[in-house]
Amino acid sequence: MRAFTHASPNRQQGFTLVEVSLVLVVIGLILGAVSIGKDVQRNAEYTKIKQKFVDQWASAYNSHYLRAGVVIGDSQTQPRLMVNGATYNTAVADGLISGQDMTDADEPKAICEGGQAPNMTRDEDLILHREMDRHGVRMPPGRAEGFEDRYAYLDTNGNPQELQVCFQWNKPGTAASSGNVMVISGLTPDLARALDQMIDGKADSREGLFRKYDIEEDGTEGAPGIEWAANNSQAYDADEGSDDDTSVNLDEDQVITVVATYKMNQ
């Protein structure tokens, strides 16, 4: 009679190669879904920034023009067709600046709530909110009441960043769009590229309505097809034009930000 042996109840059996492979595939799919989900969420946030903040500020600017007949800060009796043109007229009358000839005009100060972007300095009476309120123009909600010109968002490292809008007039020949423009500071490079793509259909820092603020400083004057120099691997205080600074970005760092101009139609 054949003797039968029974497996010990304590005997442990390992996973087969097929089972291990299936687990690895499932893990890979989960990680891929998480990564894609983050990209989708970020793209949705960028679209929201354009629609709920940038576009609405452009609409508020145009509403001011329709109600006042002049661009924001311009004189209704002696229009200069310049943002903040009223203070420009005062400065000319007082002999503080030259520029009676429009082809040789000095640039009036930007009109905004202040900020860190270039040329955003202002006098106390040159406040964006006050001009909008004076003409009954409803501003976008922004970050909060009194901070309608600001918008808070998270960069790709999950750190808080803040956008700010301002308006100013640029001299003819300015690479970053001449005439009246909206200045947007606090843009991470990928947000700037996303907005450029949505507004102009091409992420080009020199051409179209949406451009890099200091594009003429990179030594490529007159050359089309210029990419946005900075990238999201650079930390907040990095030199955007230097490849040596790309390694200083850590997960806990804020991403470097750039400034852009958006040309207005008035």
C-alpha positions as YAML, in Angstrom:
chain: A
units: angstrom
residues:
- id: 1
  name: MET
  ca: [0.00, 0.00, 0.00]
- id: 2
  name: ARG
  ca: [1.29, 3.41, -0.99]
- id: 3
  name: ALA
  ca: [1.94, 5.81, 1.81]
- id: 4
  name: PHE
  ca: [0.52, 9.29, 1.39]
- id: 5
  name: THR
  ca: [2.29, 12.33, 2.79]
- id: 6
  name: HIS
  ca: [0.35, 15.40, 3.82]
- id: 7
  name: ALA
  ca: [1.70, 18.96, 3.48]
- id: 8
  name: SER
  ca: [2.45, 20.58, 6.76]
- id: 9
  name: PRO
  ca: [-0.11, 23.32, 7.63]
- id: 10
  name: ASN
  ca: [2.80, 25.62, 8.50]
- id: 11
  name: ARG
  ca: [4.38, 25.35, 5.09]
- id: 12
  name: GLN
  ca: [4.64, 28.78, 3.34]
- id: 13
  name: GLN
  ca: [4.22, 29.10, -0.40]
- id: 14
  name: GLY
  ca: [5.68, 32.08, -2.32]
- id: 15
  name: PHE
  ca: [4.13, 34.13, -5.12]
- id: 16
  name: THR
  ca: [4.59, 32.91, -8.63]
- id: 17
  name: LEU
  ca: [6.38, 35.04, -11.21]
- id: 18
  name: VAL
  ca: [3.08, 35.77, -12.92]
- id: 19
  name: GLU
  ca: [1.53, 37.03, -9.68]
- id: 20
  name: VAL
  ca: [4.51, 39.27, -8.96]
- id: 21
  name: SER
  ca: [4.35, 40.63, -12.50]
- id: 22
  name: LEU
  ca: [0.65, 41.41, -12.13]
- id: 23
  name: VAL
  ca: [1.26, 43.27, -8.88]
- id: 24
  name: LEU
  ca: [4.03, 45.34, -10.48]
- id: 25
  name: VAL
  ca: [1.79, 46.17, -13.43]
- id: 26
  name: VAL
  ca: [-1.00, 47.30, -11.12]
- id: 27
  name: ILE
  ca: [1.41, 49.45, -9.10]
- id: 28
  name: GLY
  ca: [2.72, 51.01, -12.32]
- id: 29
  name: LEU
  ca: [-0.81, 51.80, -13.47]
- id: 30
  name: ILE
  ca: [-1.64, 53.41, -10.15]
- id: 31
  name: LEU
  ca: [1.51, 55.56, -10.21]
- id: 32
  name: GLY
  ca: [0.83, 56.54, -13.81]
- id: 33
  name: ALA
  ca: [-2.74, 57.49, -12.99]
- id: 34
  name: VAL
  ca: [-1.55, 59.62, -10.08]
- id: 35
  name: SER
  ca: [0.99, 61.39, -12.29]
- id: 36
  name: ILE
  ca: [-1.56, 62.00, -15.06]
- id: 37
  name: GLY
  ca: [-4.05, 63.17, -12.47]
- id: 38
  name: LYS
  ca: [-1.60, 65.78, -11.20]
- id: 39
  name: ASP
  ca: [-1.00, 67.06, -14.73]
- id: 40
  name: VAL
  ca: [-4.73, 67.24, -15.43]
- id: 41
  name: GLN
  ca: [-5.30, 69.08, -12.16]
- id: 42
  name: ARG
  ca: [-2.49, 71.54, -12.91]
- id: 43
  name: ASN
  ca: [-3.77, 72.21, -16.43]
- id: 44
  name: ALA
  ca: [-7.24, 72.80, -15.03]
- id: 45
  name: GLU
  ca: [-5.80, 75.30, -12.52]
- id: 46
  name: TYR
  ca: [-3.95, 77.15, -15.29]
- id: 47
  name: THR
  ca: [-7.14, 77.35, -17.36]
- id: 48
  name: LYS
  ca: [-8.96, 78.68, -14.29]
- id: 49
  name: ILE
  ca: [-6.27, 81.34, -13.77]
- id: 50
  name: LYS
  ca: [-6.71, 82.52, -17.35]
- id: 51
  name: GLN
  ca: [-10.50, 82.53, -17.32]
- id: 52
  name: LYS
  ca: [-11.17, 83.73, -13.77]
- id: 53
  name: PHE
  ca: [-8.28, 86.16, -13.29]
- id: 54
  name: VAL
  ca: [-6.38, 87.25, -16.42]
- id: 55
  name: ASP
  ca: [-9.39, 87.38, -18.77]
- id: 56
  name: GLN
  ca: [-11.57, 89.06, -16.18]
- id: 57
  name: TRP
  ca: [-8.98, 91.77, -15.56]
- id: 58
  name: ALA
  ca: [-8.76, 92.37, -19.32]
- id: 59
  name: SER
  ca: [-12.56, 92.63, -19.33]
- id: 60
  name: ALA
  ca: [-12.49, 95.08, -16.39]
- id: 61
  name: TYR
  ca: [-9.93, 97.20, -18.25]
- id: 62
  name: ASN
  ca: [-12.18, 97.27, -21.33]
- id: 63
  name: SER
  ca: [-15.25, 98.07, -19.18]
- id: 64
  name: HIS
  ca: [-13.40, 101.08, -17.76]
- id: 65
  name: TYR
  ca: [-12.69, 102.28, -21.29]
- id: 66
  name: LEU
  ca: [-16.35, 101.93, -22.30]
- id: 67
  name: ARG
  ca: [-17.54, 103.88, -19.26]
- id: 68
  name: ALA
  ca: [-14.89, 106.60, -19.12]
- id: 69
  name: GLY
  ca: [-14.03, 106.89, -22.82]
- id: 70
  name: VAL
  ca: [-10.33, 106.68, -21.95]
- id: 71
  name: VAL
  ca: [-7.98, 103.99, -20.69]
- id: 72
  name: ILE
  ca: [-7.47, 103.69, -16.96]
- id: 73
  name: GLY
  ca: [-5.73, 106.68, -15.42]
- id: 74
  name: ASP
  ca: [-5.90, 108.78, -18.59]
- id: 75
  name: SER
  ca: [-7.29, 112.31, -18.76]
- id: 76
  name: GLN
  ca: [-10.84, 112.68, -20.06]
- id: 77
  name: THR
  ca: [-10.23, 116.31, -21.08]
- id: 78
  name: GLN
  ca: [-6.73, 115.86, -22.54]
- id: 79
  name: PRO
  ca: [-6.44, 112.17, -23.35]
- id: 80
  name: ARG
  ca: [-3.01, 110.81, -24.13]
- id: 81
  name: LEU
  ca: [-4.23, 107.30, -24.95]
- id: 82
  name: MET
  ca: [-1.81, 106.14, -22.25]
- id: 83
  name: VAL
  ca: [-2.45, 104.26, -19.04]
- id: 84
  name: ASN
  ca: [-1.96, 106.89, -16.32]
- id: 85
  name: GLY
  ca: [-1.83, 109.61, -18.96]
- id: 86
  name: ALA
  ca: [-3.43, 112.14, -16.60]
- id: 87
  name: THR
  ca: [-0.37, 112.19, -14.34]
- id: 88
  name: TYR
  ca: [1.79, 112.41, -17.45]
- id: 89
  name: ASN
  ca: [0.00, 115.62, -18.48]
- id: 90
  name: THR
  ca: [0.52, 117.03, -14.99]
- id: 91
  name: ALA
  ca: [4.21, 116.20, -15.05]
- id: 92
  name: VAL
  ca: [4.62, 117.87, -18.46]
- id: 93
  name: ALA
  ca: [2.77, 120.98, -17.29]
- id: 94
  name: ASP
  ca: [4.97, 121.19, -14.19]
- id: 95
  name: GLY
  ca: [8.11, 120.83, -16.29]
- id: 96
  name: LEU
  ca: [9.08, 117.59, -14.55]
- id: 97
  name: ILE
  ca: [9.33, 115.58, -17.78]
- id: 98
  name: SER
  ca: [9.52, 116.29, -21.49]
- id: 99
  name: GLY
  ca: [7.31, 114.70, -24.09]
- id: 100
  name: GLN
  ca: [4.86, 117.11, -25.66]
- id: 101
  name: ASP
  ca: [5.52, 115.21, -28.88]
- id: 102
  name: MET
  ca: [3.79, 111.81, -28.63]
- id: 103
  name: THR
  ca: [6.56, 110.19, -30.64]
- id: 104
  name: ASP
  ca: [9.06, 111.15, -27.95]
- id: 105
  name: ALA
  ca: [6.98, 110.59, -24.85]
- id: 106
  name: ASP
  ca: [8.36, 109.62, -21.48]
- id: 107
  name: GLU
  ca: [6.64, 106.63, -19.93]
- id: 108
  name: PRO
  ca: [4.22, 107.52, -17.12]
- id: 109
  name: LYS
  ca: [4.31, 105.39, -14.02]
- id: 110
  name: ALA
  ca: [2.42, 102.12, -13.96]
- id: 111
  name: ILE
  ca: [-0.94, 102.13, -12.22]
- id: 112
  name: CYS
  ca: [-1.41, 99.36, -9.66]
- id: 113
  name: GLU
  ca: [-1.38, 98.59, -5.97]
- id: 114
  name: GLY
  ca: [2.40, 98.37, -5.85]
- id: 115
  name: GLY
  ca: [4.44, 95.20, -6.14]
- id: 116
  name: GLN
  ca: [7.77, 93.65, -6.94]
- id: 117
  name: ALA
  ca: [7.66, 93.53, -10.73]
- id: 118
  name: PRO
  ca: [9.70, 96.04, -12.74]
- id: 119
  name: ASN
  ca: [8.17, 99.50, -13.18]
- id: 120
  name: MET
  ca: [5.33, 98.86, -10.72]
- id: 121
  name: THR
  ca: [6.22, 101.81, -8.53]
- id: 122
  name: ARG
  ca: [3.43, 104.32, -7.92]
- id: 123
  name: ASP
  ca: [2.45, 107.46, -6.03]
- id: 124
  name: GLU
  ca: [-0.18, 107.13, -3.34]
- id: 125
  name: ASP
  ca: [-2.90, 108.53, -5.60]
- id: 126
  name: LEU
  ca: [-2.21, 106.13, -8.46]
- id: 127
  name: ILE
  ca: [-4.13, 103.15, -7.12]
- id: 128
  name: LEU
  ca: [-5.74, 100.67, -9.49]
- id: 129
  name: HIS
  ca: [-8.61, 99.83, -7.13]
- id: 130
  name: ARG
  ca: [-9.51, 103.48, -6.63]
- id: 131
  name: GLU
  ca: [-9.70, 104.15, -10.36]
- id: 132
  name: MET
  ca: [-11.88, 101.10, -10.94]
- id: 133
  name: ASP
  ca: [-14.19, 101.92, -8.04]
- id: 134
  name: ARG
  ca: [-14.44, 105.57, -9.11]
- id: 135
  name: HIS
  ca: [-15.92, 104.50, -12.46]
- id: 136
  name: GLY
  ca: [-18.10, 101.74, -11.02]
- id: 137
  name: VAL
  ca: [-16.16, 98.91, -12.66]
- id: 138
  name: ARG
  ca: [-16.48, 95.54, -10.97]
- id: 139
  name: MET
  ca: [-13.10, 93.89, -10.44]
- id: 140
  name: PRO
  ca: [-12.42, 90.15, -10.44]
- id: 141
  name: PRO
  ca: [-12.57, 88.59, -6.95]
- id: 142
  name: GLY
  ca: [-8.81, 87.95, -6.91]
- id: 143
  name: ARG
  ca: [-7.35, 86.76, -3.63]
- id: 144
  name: ALA
  ca: [-9.72, 88.67, -1.35]
- id: 145
  name: GLU
  ca: [-11.51, 92.00, -1.00]
- id: 146
  name: GLY
  ca: [-8.89, 94.72, -1.26]
- id: 147
  name: PHE
  ca: [-6.55, 92.27, -3.00]
- id: 148
  name: GLU
  ca: [-8.46, 91.87, -6.24]
- id: 149
  name: ASP
  ca: [-5.24, 92.40, -8.19]
- id: 150
  name: ARG
  ca: [-3.68, 89.31, -6.56]
- id: 151
  name: TYR
  ca: [-4.24, 85.59, -7.11]
- id: 152
  name: ALA
  ca: [-2.76, 82.78, -4.99]
- id: 153
  name: TYR
  ca: [-1.91, 79.38, -6.44]
- id: 154
  name: LEU
  ca: [0.44, 76.43, -5.87]
- id: 155
  name: ASP
  ca: [3.54, 75.86, -7.98]
- id: 156
  name: THR
  ca: [4.74, 72.43, -9.16]
- id: 157
  name: ASN
  ca: [6.51, 71.87, -5.83]
- id: 158
  name: GLY
  ca: [3.27, 72.50, -3.97]
- id: 159
  name: ASN
  ca: [4.46, 75.84, -2.58]
- id: 160
  name: PRO
  ca: [2.31, 79.00, -2.60]
- id: 161
  name: GLN
  ca: [2.88, 81.65, -5.26]
- id: 162
  name: GLU
  ca: [1.04, 84.91, -5.90]
- id: 163
  name: LEU
  ca: [0.17, 86.59, -9.17]
- id: 164
  name: GLN
  ca: [-0.27, 90.33, -9.42]
- id: 165
  name: VAL
  ca: [-1.63, 92.42, -12.27]
- id: 166
  name: CYS
  ca: [-0.77, 96.00, -13.12]
- id: 167
  name: PHE
  ca: [-1.27, 98.28, -16.13]
- id: 168
  name: GLN
  ca: [1.20, 100.58, -17.85]
- id: 169
  name: TRP
  ca: [2.12, 102.21, -21.13]
- id: 170
  name: ASN
  ca: [5.28, 101.14, -22.99]
- id: 171
  name: LYS
  ca: [7.14, 103.28, -25.51]
- id: 172
  name: PRO
  ca: [6.96, 102.47, -29.23]
- id: 173
  name: GLY
  ca: [9.57, 99.88, -30.11]
- id: 174
  name: THR
  ca: [9.41, 98.13, -26.75]
- id: 175
  name: ALA
  ca: [10.06, 94.42, -27.36]
- id: 176
  name: ALA
  ca: [7.63, 93.42, -24.62]
- id: 177
  name: SER
  ca: [4.73, 95.00, -26.57]
- id: 178
  name: SER
  ca: [4.50, 98.76, -27.01]
- id: 179
  name: GLY
  ca: [1.38, 100.66, -26.00]
- id: 180
  name: ASN
  ca: [-0.93, 99.83, -23.11]
- id: 181
  name: VAL
  ca: [-0.27, 96.48, -21.50]
- id: 182
  name: MET
  ca: [-1.26, 94.42, -18.50]
- id: 183
  name: VAL
  ca: [1.81, 93.40, -16.50]
- id: 184
  name: ILE
  ca: [1.51, 90.04, -14.76]
- id: 185
  name: SER
  ca: [4.11, 89.12, -12.15]
- id: 186
  name: GLY
  ca: [4.57, 85.93, -10.13]
- id: 187
  name: LEU
  ca: [4.26, 83.49, -13.05]
- id: 188
  name: THR
  ca: [6.08, 80.18, -12.80]
- id: 189
  name: PRO
  ca: [7.67, 79.31, -16.16]
- id: 190
  name: ASP
  ca: [5.21, 76.52, -16.96]
- id: 191
  name: LEU
  ca: [2.26, 78.79, -16.10]
- id: 192
  name: ALA
  ca: [3.71, 81.50, -18.37]
- id: 193
  name: ARG
  ca: [4.07, 78.99, -21.20]
- id: 194
  name: ALA
  ca: [0.54, 77.67, -20.63]
- id: 195
  name: LEU
  ca: [-0.96, 81.17, -20.73]
- id: 196
  name: ASP
  ca: [1.10, 82.05, -23.81]
- id: 197
  name: GLN
  ca: [-0.17, 78.91, -25.54]
- id: 198
  name: MET
  ca: [-3.78, 79.65, -24.62]
- id: 199
  name: ILE
  ca: [-3.61, 83.33, -25.63]
- id: 200
  name: ASP
  ca: [-1.36, 83.23, -28.71]
- id: 201
  name: GLY
  ca: [-1.53, 79.57, -29.71]
- id: 202
  name: LYS
  ca: [2.23, 79.31, -29.36]
- id: 203
  name: ALA
  ca: [4.55, 79.48, -26.36]
- id: 204
  name: ASP
  ca: [6.88, 82.15, -27.75]
- id: 205
  name: SER
  ca: [8.22, 84.70, -25.28]
- id: 206
  name: ARG
  ca: [8.77, 87.43, -27.88]
- id: 207
  name: GLU
  ca: [5.84, 87.27, -30.32]
- id: 208
  name: GLY
  ca: [2.09, 87.72, -29.97]
- id: 209
  name: LEU
  ca: [-0.03, 89.49, -27.38]
- id: 210
  name: PHE
  ca: [1.56, 87.66, -24.43]
- id: 211
  name: ARG
  ca: [5.31, 88.23, -24.01]
- id: 212
  name: LYS
  ca: [8.09, 88.11, -21.48]
- id: 213
  name: TYR
  ca: [8.54, 91.46, -19.74]
- id: 214
  name: ASP
  ca: [12.34, 91.74, -20.13]
- id: 215
  name: ILE
  ca: [12.72, 89.78, -23.36]
- id: 216
  name: GLU
  ca: [14.99, 92.40, -24.92]
- id: 217
  name: GLU
  ca: [17.59, 91.85, -22.22]
- id: 218
  name: ASP
  ca: [18.55, 88.34, -23.41]
- id: 219
  name: GLY
  ca: [20.54, 89.42, -26.45]
- id: 220
  name: THR
  ca: [18.05, 88.15, -29.05]
- id: 221
  name: GLU
  ca: [16.58, 91.46, -30.21]
- id: 222
  name: GLY
  ca: [14.69, 91.09, -33.46]
- id: 223
  name: ALA
  ca: [14.80, 87.29, -33.46]
- id: 224
  name: PRO
  ca: [11.45, 85.45, -33.53]
- id: 225
  name: GLY
  ca: [10.75, 82.11, -31.92]
- id: 226
  name: ILE
  ca: [12.35, 82.79, -28.54]
- id: 227
  name: GLU
  ca: [11.57, 80.27, -25.80]
- id: 228
  name: TRP
  ca: [10.85, 81.24, -22.20]
- id: 229
  name: ALA
  ca: [14.32, 81.08, -20.63]
- id: 230
  name: ALA
  ca: [13.47, 79.99, -17.09]
- id: 231
  name: ASN
  ca: [12.23, 76.53, -16.11]
- id: 232
  name: ASN
  ca: [10.54, 74.88, -13.15]
- id: 233
  name: SER
  ca: [13.73, 73.16, -12.02]
- id: 234
  name: GLN
  ca: [15.07, 76.51, -10.84]
- id: 235
  name: ALA
  ca: [14.51, 77.84, -7.34]
- id: 236
  name: TYR
  ca: [12.79, 81.15, -6.60]
- id: 237
  name: ASP
  ca: [15.99, 83.21, -6.28]
- id: 238
  name: ALA
  ca: [17.84, 81.54, -9.17]
- id: 239
  name: ASP
  ca: [19.24, 83.37, -12.19]
- id: 240
  name: GLU
  ca: [16.80, 82.44, -14.94]
- id: 241
  name: GLY
  ca: [19.44, 82.80, -17.63]
- id: 242
  name: SER
  ca: [22.01, 80.53, -16.00]
- id: 243
  name: ASP
  ca: [22.06, 76.74, -16.34]
- id: 244
  name: ASP
  ca: [24.27, 76.58, -13.25]
- id: 245
  name: ASP
  ca: [21.31, 77.44, -11.04]
- id: 246
  name: THR
  ca: [19.05, 74.61, -12.19]
- id: 247
  name: SER
  ca: [20.43, 72.23, -9.54]
- id: 248
  name: VAL
  ca: [19.54, 74.42, -6.54]
- id: 249
  name: ASN
  ca: [15.83, 73.61, -6.69]
- id: 250
  name: LEU
  ca: [14.67, 71.23, -3.96]
- id: 251
  name: ASP
  ca: [11.19, 69.89, -3.31]
- id: 252
  name: GLU
  ca: [10.75, 72.40, -0.51]
- id: 253
  name: ASP
  ca: [11.83, 75.37, -2.68]
- id: 254
  name: GLN
  ca: [9.51, 77.80, -4.40]
- id: 255
  name: VAL
  ca: [9.84, 77.71, -8.17]
- id: 256
  name: ILE
  ca: [11.40, 80.68, -9.96]
- id: 257
  name: THR
  ca: [8.91, 83.24, -11.28]
- id: 258
  name: VAL
  ca: [8.89, 85.50, -14.34]
- id: 259
  name: VAL
  ca: [7.00, 88.63, -15.43]
- id: 260
  name: ALA
  ca: [4.91, 88.90, -18.60]
- id: 261
  name: THR
  ca: [3.01, 91.58, -20.51]
- id: 262
  name: TYR
  ca: [-0.40, 91.13, -22.12]
- id: 263
  name: LYS
  ca: [-1.14, 93.76, -24.77]
- id: 264
  name: MET
  ca: [-4.49, 95.48, -24.36]
- id: 265
  name: ASN
  ca: [-6.72, 96.34, -27.34]
- id: 266
  name: GLN
  ca: [-7.23, 99.98, -26.27]
...
